[in-house]
Amino acid sequence: QVRLVESGGGVVQAGESLRLSCAASGSTANIWAMDWYRQDPGKERELVARFRIDGHKEYSDAVRGRFTISRNNARNQWYLQMNSLKPEDTSVYFCHAAGRSLDTWGQGTQVTVSS
């Protein structure tokens, strides 16, 4: 099993930056992709960014060019650097680990961007 703990959410003004962190513990060797999702009330959770262990990264159209996903292998952590934040980025952000018999979510962290 894998446990994920997010940190780094908060309240910022439009145009500012935040970095989210996700710390993984447990059977981290089974992870083949690490993701960031976000979810607004009453809406489905949407993929924001993905980092596969082969190095491939992908981003949603809404954040491409502004957000960057990265990882620190030694610390079993991955990050979401969010620049040029917009009010529409306001959401609850979740980290997610996928892999062999693995589909694990963090508890979520609130990001609020004021205009």
Secondary structure, DSSP 8 states (H G I E B T S, - for coil): -EEEEEE--EEEETT--EEEEEEEEESGGGEEEEEEEEE-TTS--EEEEEEETTS-EEE-TTTTTTEEEEEEGGGTEEEEEE-S--GGG-EEEEEEEEETTEEEE---EEEEEE-
